[in-house]
Amino acid sequence: MGKEGWYLSCSCAHSLVLIFATILLLFQQNCTAKNNPPCPPSSCGKIGNISYPFRLRGEPSHCGDPRYQLDCVNNATLLTLFSGKYHVQDIDYKRYKMVVSDAGAGEDATCSFIPRYFLSDGSFRPTGLVGPDDFGSQPFLLDPIDPPRIAYFNCTNPVTGDPRYVKVDTSGCGSRGHVYALLEPSLFDYRVKDIKVGCNLTVATLGSSRKLPETQQGNVSYDEIHRIIVEGFQLSWLPVICEDRCGKGTNCEVINESNGQVQCNKHYCHYAYHTTDKCEYWQQIIGYTRAYLRGIIFGIGSRITFSTKQLDNPVGLEYFDGGIFIGRNVVPIFVAARYLFGIVLLLVLLIYKWRRRHLSIYENIEIFLLDSSLNPIRYEYKEIKKMTGGFKVKLGEGGFGSVYKGKLRSGLDVAVKMLLSKSNANGQDFISEVATIGRIHHVNVVRLVGYCVDGKKRALVYEFMLNGSLDKYIFSKEGSDPLSYEKIYEISVGIARGIAYIHQGCDMQILHFDIKPHNILLDDNFIPKVSDFGLAKLYPVDDSIVPLTAARGTLGYMAPELFYKNMGGVSYKADVYSFGMLLMEMASKRRNTNPHAEHSSQHYFPFWIYDQFKEEKNIDMVDASEEDNILAKKMFMVALWCIQLKPSDRPSMNKVVEMLEGEIESLELPQRPSFYPDNIYVHDELNSGQTSFSSSSYSDSYHDESITGDSPRIVLDRDRQSISN
C-alpha cells in the first residue's frame, strides 16, 4: 500500500510538471510574432484583392488566418459570422475594415428583402477592450460601435398611431400576421415597454452607418430601411494587426490610412475574466497558470456535474479554454486510465499468486539454487533460446531431454541440455545435476557453465565437446573413425581419474550411478569428460553404505546390489562395477551381451574373456599389434576386478587407476564374474589354442536406456541369464 501511494504521488507530481511545462511552452509561443509567408492575392466576384489575414476556402493554411476564411459561392464573396452568411461588399486593407451585409436582404428572391440571420451590436465585444483574446468567438469588432439597428416584428393586429413601425409588404411570402420594421428600436436599449402588445420579435440586423434625416421624426419608408441594410455595416480586424505588429495583448491605432501604418500603444495581458497592464514576465506566468488551473477546475466540475453551463459561453482565452479541455477530457481519461491500470495490476498479481500456488513444486528448485553458493551462471530462458539460435542444431536426445549446440556472447561453444518437464515432478534430477557438477572442477569431468530455471523450463549449459560421446568410437558405426588401442587406453585412464575424483576428491562423495559410453564425452584432444549427473547422489565422504530405495542406472551397466538387497548395501562400488562394464566394452570394441552367439559362454562377453584367461589362452584383437594386445589384456584384467559380484571384492577407483597405470605382470586373475551367487553355470567346451574374434561378428542387441524405479526381475535359464524389465 505504501508503494502504491508513493507511485500515485509521483505520478501526480509528474502530471503537474507536464502541465506547467505546457503552459510555459504556449506562453513562449504566443509571445512571438506570427510569421506569415506571402501568398498571391485571390479574387471572387467584385472582391479582387483577397489577401492576409483573409483567404478563400481551399487555399493553403499559411495564406491567411483560419478565423478569416471566406467562401466564394455563385461569384459572391461570403463571410460566416455568428453562424450566418453575409455578403462582403468591400475590404479596406489600409484602415483594416470591411463592409458586409445580410445575404437575404441583397438576393433577389421571394421575401429576400427580409434579413435571414439575427444580429445585434451586443453580439460584439466593445472596442475599448482590444486584442485577439477579447474577440470572443468572432474575430471582429464593430466600427463604428453604434451602427443603425433594424428589428422586424410580427404582430397579430395592425399597428396604428406609431410612425416608427414601418409596414413591410409580405404578400408574396405567404406569411400570416402583420410584419413591421423598426429602425433603431428601443428594444436594443432593453426597454421592452415600447414593444406593442401582440407583436413578437422575428429577426434583427445592422445597417449602414449613414444617418437619415427623417430617422428622428420616424418618417422613413421601408425602401430607405432596406437600402441601409443592403449597404451593410463595417467590421474591423485591427486587433489581429496589433497582435502581428506589436505583440499579443498590445493596443494599437492607425496613424496613416494611406499606407496602413499603426502605432503600438500600451501592452495588456488578458487572463481569464481579467485584463490588466501588469505584464511582467513572472506576472504573466502566474496569471496564465491561474487561468489554466481555473479552466481545469471548471472542466472537472462540468464533467462531475454533467453540466455544460460554464462551457456555453467560451471566454476566448486559449489558456483558460485549454484548461477546460484538460479538466473535462484529459484529466478524466488520465484518472480512468490509472484506475484501469490498478485493476489490471491487481488481476496480474492475483494470477501470479494463483500460478505460484500451482507451480509450488518448482519452488524448491528456486530456493535451492538461490541458497547454494554455486559457480555456474544463471541464465534467463530468452538467453538460452538466443544462444541456441532458437534450438536449431540438435546434438542428441536422451531419456531426460534433448541437447542443442549453442554459443555464448564471448564466442565459446556450449552444449545446452533442455530437460523434459515430466522427467521428475519435483525437479530432483535437475537439482542433483546442478548441485553435483556445479562443485566439480576436474579435467576429466565436464564443466557446467550455467543453468536456467523458468517455471517448467529447465536447462543446463555445458562446455561443448567437439568429438561427442565415446560410444560412436568404440562401437562400429558408419562414418566414425576407430581409435587406436593406445588412445582408448589413455581415455580409460582419464575416465578412471574422473570417477575417482568425484568419489573422494570433493567435499561430498558423489555417486554417478550412470557410467556408460554415452555419458563419456570427448573434447577436441580426445580428453574424456564424465557427464550427465542426472541420476547422481551426494553423500558424506565417510559413508560407506548409502540409502537407496529404488534401482537407478542403465541396464547392462548396473551393479547387482542395485537389484538384490541380499548383495549388501549400495556404495561407490556401484560406479566401479559400471566402469568395469564400460572398460570391458572399450577393450573389446563391442557390447558385452550377444544373445546370438553360438556358445552359451559367449552370450555374456565377460564370461568368455574370463574363460580365456583361466585357460591361459591368448586373446588377439583384430588388426592389433603386440603392444595393443598387452594394453587390451590389462584393460580386460582390470575390468574383471571391477565387475566382481560382491562389492567388497571390487577395488576402489583410486586402486583402479593404479592398476591401469601399473605393469600387467602385477595383476592377478580375480574370481569368476557372476550375475548371482547361486547361479548354475554350464561350461562349454572351447577349442584349445589361440582364439580370436572381431567386433563385427557380434550384433548389438542392447538398448541404452537409463532407468529409475523398482528393480527389474531376473530370468534364470539352464545355461544363460538375462535381465528384463
BAGU-55086 format. One line per 8 residues: number of its first residue (from 1); their letters; for each residue x negated, y negated, z negated of C-alpha. Coordinates in Angstrom, 1 decimal, decimal comma, m for minus. Last residue first. Layout:
N
NUM) A) X/Y/Z  ...;
This chain:
725
725) NSISQRDR) m12,1/55,1/17,2  m14,3/58,0/18,3  m17,7/59,1/17,4  m19,1/62,2/19,0  m20,8/65,4/17,6  m22,3/68,3/19,5  m23,0/72,1/19,2  m19,9/73,6/17,6;
717) DLVIRPSD) m17,8/70,5/17,6  m17,2/67,9/14,9  m15,1/64,8/15,6  m15,9/62,0/13,1  m13,4/59,2/12,3  m13,8/55,5/12,7  m14,3/53,4/9,6  m11,7/50,7/8,9;
709) GTISEDHY) m12,4/47,2/10,1  m15,0/45,4/12,1  m16,0/46,4/15,6  m18,5/45,3/18,2  m18,1/46,9/21,7  m20,8/48,0/24,0  m19,2/50,9/25,9  m21,4/54,0/26,1;
701) SDSYSSSS) m21,0/56,2/29,2  m24,2/55,0/30,8  m25,2/57,9/33,1  m28,5/59,6/32,8  m30,7/60,7/35,7  m31,7/57,1/36,4  m33,6/56,9/33,2  m36,1/59,5/34,5;
693) FSTQGSNL) m37,3/62,5/32,6  m40,4/64,5/31,9  m41,1/67,7/30,0  m44,6/69,3/29,7  m44,8/73,0/28,6  m42,1/75,3/27,4  m38,6/75,1/28,7  m36,1/74,3/26,1;
685) EDHVYIND) m34,0/76,8/24,3  m31,0/75,0/22,8  m30,8/74,5/19,1  m27,4/74,8/17,6  m26,8/72,1/15,0  m24,4/72,5/12,2  m23,6/69,2/10,4  m23,5/69,1/6,6;
677) PYFSPRQP) m25,8/66,1/6,1  m24,0/64,0/8,9  m25,2/62,4/12,1  m28,7/63,8/11,9  m32,3/62,8/12,5  m34,9/65,5/12,0  m37,3/64,7/9,2  m40,2/62,4/9,9;
669) LELSEIEG) m43,2/63,0/12,1  m46,3/61,3/10,7  m47,8/58,1/11,9  m51,5/57,3/11,2  m52,6/58,6/14,6  m50,4/56,1/16,3  m52,5/53,3/15,1  m50,9/50,3/13,4;
661) ELMEVVKN) m48,9/47,3/14,8  m45,7/49,3/15,2  m46,2/51,0/11,7  m47,0/47,7/10,1  m43,9/46,0/11,6  m41,8/49,0/10,4  m43,2/48,6/6,9  m42,0/45,0/6,9;
653) MSPRDSPK) m38,6/46,2/8,2  m38,3/48,5/5,3  m38,8/52,3/5,9  m35,9/54,8/6,2  m35,7/57,8/3,9  m33,7/55,9/1,2  m31,1/55,1/3,8  m30,4/58,8/4,3;
645) LQICWLAV) m29,7/59,8/7,9  m33,1/58,8/9,2  m32,7/56,4/12,2  m35,7/54,2/11,3  m38,3/57,0/11,0  m37,2/58,3/14,4  m37,6/54,8/15,9  m41,1/54,6/14,5;
637) MFMKKALI) m42,0/57,8/16,3  m40,3/56,8/19,5  m42,1/53,4/19,5  m45,5/55,1/19,0  m44,7/57,6/21,8  m43,8/54,8/24,1  m47,1/52,9/23,3  m49,1/56,1/24,0;
629) NDEESADV) m47,1/56,8/27,2  m47,9/53,2/28,4  m51,6/53,7/27,7  m51,5/56,9/29,8  m49,8/55,1/32,6  m46,1/55,1/33,2  m44,2/55,5/36,5  m41,8/58,0/34,8;
621) MDINKEEK) m42,5/58,5/31,1  m44,5/61,5/30,0  m43,4/63,0/26,8  m45,9/65,6/25,7  m44,8/68,7/23,9  m45,7/69,3/20,2  m42,6/71,4/19,8  m41,6/69,1/17,0;
613) FQDYIWFP) m42,4/66,1/19,1  m40,2/67,3/22,0  m37,5/68,3/19,6  m37,5/64,9/18,1  m37,1/63,3/21,5  m34,2/65,6/22,3  m32,4/64,8/19,0  m33,0/61,0/19,7;
605) FYHQSSHE) m31,3/61,5/23,1  m27,9/62,6/21,9  m26,3/64,8/24,5  m29,7/66,1/25,3  m29,6/68,8/22,6  m26,4/70,1/24,2  m28,3/70,9/27,3  m27,0/70,0/30,8;
597) AHPNTNRR) m26,5/66,3/30,0  m23,1/64,7/31,0  m22,3/63,4/27,5  m25,4/61,2/27,5  m26,0/59,1/24,4  m29,1/57,1/23,5  m29,0/54,7/26,4  m31,9/54,4/28,7;
589) KSAMEMLL) m35,2/52,5/29,0  m36,8/55,3/26,9  m38,9/53,0/24,7  m36,3/50,2/24,6  m33,5/52,7/24,0  m35,3/54,3/21,0  m36,2/50,8/19,7  m32,5/49,8/19,7;
581) MGFSYVDA) m31,5/52,9/17,8  m34,3/52,2/15,3  m33,2/48,6/15,1  m29,7/49,7/14,2  m31,1/52,0/11,5  m33,2/49,2/10,0  m30,2/46,9/10,0  m28,3/49,5/7,8;
573) KYSVGGMN) m31,4/49,7/5,6  m30,6/46,1/4,5  m28,1/47,7/2,2  m24,9/49,7/2,2  m24,4/52,1/m0,7  m24,9/55,8/m0,5  m24,1/58,5/2,1  m20,9/59,6/0,2;
565) KYFLEPAM) m19,1/56,4/1,4  m19,2/57,5/5,0  m18,8/55,2/7,9  m21,1/52,2/7,2  m23,4/54,7/5,5  m24,0/56,4/8,9  m25,7/53,3/10,3  m24,1/51,5/13,2;
557) YGLTGRAA) m26,0/51,3/16,5  m23,9/53,6/18,7  m20,6/51,9/18,0  m21,3/48,2/17,3  m21,1/46,6/13,9  m18,8/46,4/10,9  m17,2/49,0/8,7  m15,0/47,7/6,0;
549) TLPVISDD) m15,2/47,2/2,2  m18,8/46,1/1,9  m20,4/45,4/m1,5  m24,2/45,1/m1,2  m26,8/47,5/m2,6  m30,5/46,5/m3,1  m29,5/43,0/m4,4  m32,8/41,3/m5,3;
541) VPYLKALG) m32,7/39,0/m2,3  m29,2/37,7/m3,2  m26,7/38,4/m0,4  m25,6/36,7/2,8  m23,6/38,7/5,4  m23,8/38,7/9,2  m21,0/39,8/11,5  m21,0/36,6/13,6;
533) FDSVKPIF) m24,8/36,4/13,5  m25,2/36,4/17,2  m29,0/36,1/17,9  m32,4/37,7/17,3  m34,9/36,0/19,6  m37,4/37,8/21,7  m40,4/36,0/23,4  m40,0/36,7/27,1;
525) NDDLLINH) m42,0/33,6/28,0  m38,9/31,8/29,4  m36,9/32,9/26,3  m35,5/36,3/25,7  m32,3/37,0/23,8  m31,6/40,1/21,6  m27,8/40,4/20,8  m27,0/42,4/23,9;
517) PKIDFHLI) m29,8/44,9/23,1  m28,3/45,7/19,7  m28,5/44,6/16,1  m25,0/44,0/14,8  m25,0/44,3/11,0  m27,2/41,1/10,5  m27,9/41,4/6,8  m29,3/38,2/5,4;
509) QMDCGQHI) m31,0/38,2/2,0  m31,0/34,7/0,7  m33,8/32,3/0,0  m35,3/33,5/3,3  m38,3/35,7/4,3  m37,0/39,0/2,9  m34,3/40,4/5,2  m34,1/37,5/7,7;
501) YAIGRAIG) m37,8/37,6/8,1  m38,0/41,4/8,6  m35,3/41,1/11,3  m37,4/38,5/13,2  m40,6/40,5/12,7  m39,0/43,7/14,1  m37,7/41,8/17,1  m41,2/40,4/17,8;
493) VSIEYIKE) m42,7/43,9/17,5  m40,1/45,3/19,9  m40,8/42,5/22,4  m44,5/43,2/22,4  m43,8/46,9/23,1  m41,5/46,0/25,9  m44,2/43,8/27,4  m46,8/46,6/27,1;
485) YSLPDSGE) m44,3/49,0/28,5  m43,9/46,8/31,6  m40,6/45,1/32,2  m38,2/46,1/34,9  m37,0/43,3/37,3  m33,2/43,0/37,4  m31,3/42,5/40,6  m29,3/45,7/40,2;
477) KSFIYKDL) m29,3/47,1/36,8  m31,4/49,9/35,1  m31,3/49,4/31,4  m34,2/47,9/29,5  m34,2/44,5/31,3  m30,5/43,8/31,5  m30,0/44,8/27,9  m32,6/42,2/26,6;
469) SGNLMFEY) m30,3/39,2/26,9  m30,8/36,1/28,9  m34,1/35,1/30,6  m33,7/31,3/30,2  m32,7/31,4/26,5  m31,0/28,1/25,7  m31,2/26,8/22,2  m27,8/27,4/20,5;
461) VLARKKGD) m24,7/25,3/20,2  m21,8/26,9/18,2  m18,2/26,1/18,9  m14,9/26,1/17,1  m11,5/24,8/18,5  m8,7/25,8/16,1  m8,7/22,4/14,5  m11,9/20,6/15,7;
453) VCYGVLRV) m15,0/22,2/14,3  m18,2/21,9/16,4  m21,7/23,2/15,8  m25,3/22,3/16,4  m28,8/23,2/17,4  m28,8/26,8/16,0  m32,2/28,3/16,7  m32,5/32,0/17,9;
445) VNVHHIRG) m34,6/34,1/15,6  m38,0/35,4/16,6  m40,0/32,1/16,2  m38,4/31,6/12,8  m36,4/28,8/11,2  m33,3/30,2/9,5  m31,1/28,0/7,4  m28,4/27,3/10,0;
437) ITAVESIF) m28,6/30,9/11,3  m26,8/32,2/8,3  m24,4/29,4/7,2  m23,4/28,7/10,8  m22,8/32,4/11,6  m21,1/33,2/8,4  m18,8/30,2/8,6  m17,8/31,0/12,1;
429) DQGNANSK) m17,1/34,6/11,2  m15,1/33,5/8,2  m12,9/31,2/10,2  m9,8/32,0/8,1  m7,8/33,7/10,9  m10,8/35,6/12,4  m11,4/36,1/16,1  m7,9/34,7/17,0;
421) SLLMKVAV) m9,3/31,2/17,7  m11,8/32,6/20,1  m15,3/31,2/19,5  m16,9/29,0/22,2  m20,6/29,7/22,3  m22,6/26,8/23,9  m26,0/27,7/25,2  m28,4/24,8/25,4;
413) DLGSRLKG) m30,6/23,0/27,9  m32,6/20,1/26,6  m32,1/16,9/28,6  m32,1/14,5/25,6  m28,3/14,0/26,2  m27,9/17,7/25,6  m27,3/20,1/28,5  m24,8/23,0/28,6;
405) KYVSGFGG) m24,5/26,7/29,7  m21,4/28,5/28,5  m20,9/31,4/26,2  m17,5/33,0/25,8  m15,7/34,3/22,7  m15,8/36,8/19,8  m15,6/40,1/21,7  m18,1/38,9/24,2;
397) EGLKVKFG) m18,5/36,8/27,3  m21,4/35,6/29,3  m23,3/32,7/30,8  m20,4/30,7/32,1  m21,3/27,6/34,0  m18,4/25,1/34,4  m17,3/24,6/30,8  m16,1/21,0/31,4;
389) GTMKKIEK) m19,6/19,8/32,2  m21,0/21,8/29,3  m22,4/18,7/27,5  m19,1/16,8/28,1  m16,9/19,5/26,7  m19,0/19,8/23,6  m19,1/16,0/23,2  m15,2/16,0/23,5;
381) YEYRIPNL) m15,1/18,6/20,8  m17,1/16,4/18,5  m20,5/17,6/17,5  m22,1/18,4/14,1  m25,9/18,7/14,2  m27,5/21,7/12,6  m29,7/21,1/9,5  m27,4/22,3/6,9;
373) SSDLLFIE) m26,8/20,8/3,4  m23,6/22,6/2,7  m20,7/20,6/1,2  m19,5/19,2/4,5  m19,7/22,5/6,4  m18,0/24,5/3,6  m15,2/21,9/3,2  m14,5/21,8/6,9;
365) INEYISLH) m14,4/25,6/7,3  m12,3/26,0/4,2  m9,9/23,5/5,7  m9,2/25,8/8,7  m6,5/27,8/6,9  m4,9/24,6/6,0  m3,7/24,1/9,5  0,0/24,2/8,6;
357) RRRWKYIL) m0,5/21,7/5,8  m2,8/19,5/7,8  m0,3/19,6/10,6  2,5/18,4/8,4  0,3/15,7/6,9  m0,7/14,5/10,4  3,0/14,5/11,5  3,9/12,4/8,4;
349) LVLLLVIG) 1,0/10,1/9,0  2,0/9,7/12,7  5,6/9,0/11,7  4,4/6,3/9,3  2,2/4,7/11,9  5,2/4,8/14,4  7,4/3,1/11,8  4,7/0,5/11,0;
341) FLYRAAVF) 4,1/m0,2/14,7  7,9/m0,7/15,1  7,9/m3,0/12,2  5,0/m4,9/13,6  6,5/m5,0/17,1  9,8/m6,3/15,7  7,9/m9,1/13,9  6,0/m10,0/17,0;
333) IPVVNRGI) 9,1/m9,9/19,1  10,9/m12,1/16,6  7,9/m14,5/16,5  7,6/m14,8/20,3  11,3/m15,5/21,2  13,0/m18,0/19,0  10,1/m19,3/17,0  7,7/m19,3/20,0;
325) FIGGDFYE) 10,3/m21,0/22,2  11,2/m23,5/19,6  7,5/m24,3/19,1  7,2/m24,9/22,8  10,2/m27,2/22,6  8,4/m29,2/19,8  5,1/m29,2/21,6  6,6/m29,8/25,1;
317) LGVPNDLQ) 8,6/m32,8/23,8  11,9/m33,1/25,8  14,1/m33,1/22,7  16,3/m30,5/24,2  20,0/m31,0/23,4  21,8/m27,6/23,2  18,9/m25,9/21,4  19,7/m27,1/17,8;
309) KTSFTIRS) 23,2/m25,8/18,1  22,1/m22,5/19,6  23,2/m20,3/16,8  22,6/m16,6/16,2  21,9/m17,6/12,6  18,5/m15,7/12,5  17,6/m16,6/16,1  18,6/m20,3/15,6;
301) GIGFIIGR) 16,6/m20,4/12,4  13,5/m18,9/14,0  13,7/m21,4/16,8  14,2/m24,4/14,4  11,3/m23,2/12,2  9,1/m22,8/15,3  10,0/m26,2/16,5  9,1/m27,7/13,2;
293) LYARTYGI) 5,8/m25,9/13,3  5,1/m27,3/16,8  6,1/m30,8/15,8  4,1/m30,6/12,6  1,1/m29,4/14,7  1,6/m32,2/17,2  1,7/m34,8/14,4  m1,3/m33,4/12,5;
285) IQQWYECK) m3,4/m33,1/15,6  m2,3/m36,5/16,8  m3,2/m38,1/13,5  m6,7/m36,5/13,7  m7,3/m38,0/17,1  m5,9/m41,4/16,1  m2,6/m42,2/17,7  m0,7/m44,4/15,4;
277) DTTHYAYH) 1,5/m46,2/18,0  4,5/m44,2/16,9  7,4/m42,2/18,3  9,3/m39,7/16,2  12,1/m37,2/16,8  9,5/m34,5/17,6  6,3/m36,4/18,3  5,6/m39,1/20,9;
269) CYHKNCQV) 2,4/m40,9/20,6  2,2/m44,4/22,0  m0,5/m46,4/23,7  m0,1/m50,1/24,1  m0,3/m51,7/27,5  m1,7/m50,5/30,8  m1,2/m52,9/33,7  0,1/m51,7/37,0;
261) QGNSENIV) m0,7/m52,4/40,6  1,9/m51,4/43,1  0,4/m53,2/46,1  2,8/m56,0/46,8  4,7/m55,5/43,5  1,7/m56,8/41,5  2,0/m56,8/37,7  4,0/m53,6/37,3;
253) ECNTGKGC) 4,2/m52,6/33,6  2,6/m50,0/31,3  3,2/m48,0/28,2  0,8/m45,2/27,2  2,1/m41,8/25,9  0,0/m39,8/28,3  m2,8/m41,6/30,0  m3,1/m44,9/31,7;
245) RDECIVPL) m3,0/m44,0/35,4  m1,1/m40,7/35,5  1,0/m41,3/32,4  1,9/m44,9/33,4  2,9/m43,5/36,8  5,1/m41,0/35,1  6,7/m43,8/33,1  7,4/m45,9/36,3;
237) WSLQFGEV) 9,9/m43,4/37,7  12,7/m45,9/38,1  16,3/m45,4/39,2  18,5/m47,9/41,1  22,2/m47,6/41,8  24,2/m46,8/45,0  25,4/m48,9/48,0  28,2/m46,3/48,3;
229) IIRHIEDY) 29,5/m47,0/44,8  29,2/m50,8/45,4  31,3/m50,3/48,6  34,0/m48,2/46,9  34,6/m50,9/44,4  34,9/m53,5/47,1  37,3/m51,3/49,1  39,2/m50,8/45,9;
221) SVNGQQTE) 40,0/m54,4/45,8  38,9/m56,8/43,0  40,9/m59,4/41,2  39,9/m58,4/37,7  39,1/m62,0/36,8  35,6/m61,1/35,7  35,0/m59,0/38,7  36,1/m61,5/41,3;
213) PLKRSSGL) 32,6/m62,9/41,6  31,2/m59,5/42,5  27,8/m58,6/41,0  25,1/m56,7/42,9  23,9/m54,0/40,5  25,1/m51,3/42,9  27,3/m48,6/41,4  27,4/m46,0/38,6;
205) TAVTLNCG) 29,8/m43,1/38,1  32,8/m41,8/36,2  35,3/m39,0/36,6  38,8/m37,9/35,6  39,6/m40,0/32,5  43,2/m39,4/31,4  46,0/m41,9/31,5  49,3/m41,3/29,7;
197) VKIDKVRY) 48,9/m44,2/27,4  46,6/m46,8/28,9  43,0/m46,9/27,9  42,1/m50,2/26,1  42,3/m48,5/22,7  39,4/m46,3/23,6  36,9/m49,0/22,8  33,7/m46,9/23,2;
189) DFLSPELL) 31,9/m49,6/25,2  32,0/m47,2/28,1  35,8/m47,1/27,9  35,8/m50,9/28,1  35,9/m50,4/31,8  33,1/m51,8/34,0  35,2/m51,5/37,2  38,3/m49,4/36,8;
181) AYVHGRSG) 39,7/m47,0/39,4  43,3/m45,8/39,3  44,9/m42,5/40,3  48,6/m41,9/40,0  50,0/m38,4/39,5  49,8/m35,4/41,7  47,0/m34,6/44,1  47,5/m33,7/47,8;
173) CGSTDVKV) 44,3/m35,4/48,7  45,5/m37,3/51,7  47,9/m39,3/49,5  45,1/m40,3/47,2  45,3/m44,0/47,6  43,5/m45,6/44,7  45,2/m48,3/42,7  42,9/m50,7/40,9;
165) YRPDGTVP) 43,4/m50,8/37,1  41,8/m54,0/36,0  44,8/m56,0/37,1  46,8/m54,9/34,1  50,5/m55,7/34,3  51,6/m52,4/35,8  50,2/m48,8/35,5  52,3/m46,2/37,3;
157) NTCNFYAI) 53,1/m43,1/35,2  51,3/m39,8/34,7  47,9/m41,5/35,0  44,7/m40,1/36,5  41,8/m42,3/35,6  38,6/m43,0/37,6  35,7/m44,9/36,0  33,2/m47,3/37,5;
149) RPPDIPDL) 30,2/m48,7/35,8  28,2/m51,6/37,2  24,4/m51,3/36,4  23,2/m52,2/32,8  19,7/m50,9/32,3  18,4/m52,4/35,5  16,7/m50,1/36,4  17,9/m46,8/34,9;
141) LFPQSGFD) 15,1/m44,5/33,8  14,2/m41,2/35,4  12,5/m37,9/34,6  15,7/m36,0/33,5  16,0/m33,5/30,6  14,9/m36,1/28,0  12,9/m38,8/29,7  11,3/m39,8/26,4;
133) DPGVLGTP) 8,3/m37,4/26,6  7,5/m38,9/30,0  6,5/m42,2/28,5  8,6/m45,2/27,7  11,0/m46,0/25,0  12,3/m49,5/25,6  13,8/m48,3/28,9  16,7/m46,7/27,0;
125) RFSGDSLF) 17,2/m43,0/27,8  19,6/m42,0/30,5  23,0/m40,2/30,2  24,5/m43,3/28,4  24,3/m45,1/31,7  27,1/m42,9/32,9  27,5/m40,1/35,5  30,3/m37,6/36,3;
117) YRPIFSCT) 29,9/m36,0/39,7  32,2/m35,9/42,8  32,9/m39,5/43,3  36,3/m40,3/45,0  35,8/m41,7/48,5  35,4/m38,1/49,8  39,2/m37,6/49,2  39,3/m35,8/52,6;
109) ADEGAGAD) 35,8/m36,0/54,2  33,4/m38,7/55,5  30,5/m38,5/53,0  29,3/m41,5/51,1  31,5/m41,4/48,0  31,1/m37,7/47,5  27,3/m37,8/47,6  27,1/m40,2/44,7;
101) SVVMKYRK) 24,5/m42,9/45,4  20,7/m43,2/45,1  18,3/m46,1/45,2  14,6/m45,6/44,3  12,1/m47,5/42,2  8,3/m47,4/41,7  7,9/m51,1/42,5  5,4/m50,5/45,3;
93) YDIDQVHY) 6,5/m46,9/46,1  10,1/m48,1/47,0  12,3/m45,1/47,9  15,6/m45,8/49,7  19,1/m44,4/50,1  18,7/m41,0/48,4  22,1/m39,3/48,4  23,0/m37,8/45,0;
85) KGSFLTLL) 23,8/m34,1/44,1  24,9/m33,4/40,6  23,3/m31,1/38,0  22,2/m34,0/35,9  20,4/m35,5/38,9  19,5/m33,4/41,9  18,3/m35,7/44,7  19,4/m35,3/48,3;
77) TANNVCDL) 17,9/m36,5/51,5  20,3/m36,2/54,5  19,4/m34,6/57,8  22,1/m31,9/57,2  20,5/m31,0/53,9  16,9/m32,0/52,9  16,4/m31,4/49,2  14,2/m33,4/46,9;
69) QYRPDGCH) 11,8/m32,3/44,0  10,8/m34,9/41,5  10,5/m32,7/38,4  8,2/m30,4/40,3  5,7/m33,3/40,6  4,3/m33,6/44,1  2,1/m32,1/46,8  0,4/m29,7/44,4;
61) SPEGRLRF) 3,4/m27,3/44,5  3,2/m26,8/48,2  6,3/m27,8/50,1  9,4/m25,6/50,1  11,7/m28,2/48,6  10,7/m31,7/49,6  8,2/m33,6/47,5  8,2/m36,7/45,3;
53) PYSINGIK) 5,5/m37,8/43,0  3,8/m38,2/45,5  5,1/m38,6/49,0  8,3/m38,9/51,0  7,8/m41,7/53,5  10,4/m41,1/56,2  13,7/m41,4/54,4  16,2/m42,1/57,2;
45) GCSSPPCP) 16,8/m38,4/57,8  14,2/m36,3/56,0  10,5/m37,1/56,0  7,1/m35,8/54,8  4,0/m37,7/53,7  0,6/m35,9/54,1  m0,7/m34,4/50,9  m3,3/m35,8/48,5;
37) PNNKATCN) m4,6/m33,6/45,7  m3,0/m34,6/42,4  m5,4/m34,7/39,4  m3,5/m35,4/36,3  m5,0/m37,5/33,6  m6,4/m35,8/30,5  m4,8/m35,9/27,1  m2,3/m33,2/28,1;
29) QQFLLLIT) m5,0/m30,6/28,5  m6,6/m31,4/25,1  m3,3/m31,3/23,3  m2,4/m28,0/25,0  m5,7/m26,5/23,9  m5,4/m27,8/20,4  m1,9/m26,5/20,0  m2,9/m23,1/21,4;
21) AFILVLSH) m5,8/m22,9/18,9  m3,4/m23,6/16,1  m1,0/m20,9/17,3  m3,9/m18,4/17,6  m5,2/m19,3/14,1  m1,7/m18,9/12,7  m1,4/m15,4/14,3  m4,8/m14,3/12,9;
13) ACSCSLYW) m3,7/m15,4/9,4  m0,5/m13,4/9,8  m2,5/m10,3/11,0  m5,0/m10,6/8,1  m2,2/m10,8/5,6  m0,4/m7,9/7,1  m3,6/m5,8/7,0  m4,3/m6,7/3,4;
5) GEKGM) m0,7/m5,7/2,5  m1,1/m2,4/4,4  m4,5/m1,7/2,6  m2,9/m2,3/m0,8  0,0/0,0/0,0;
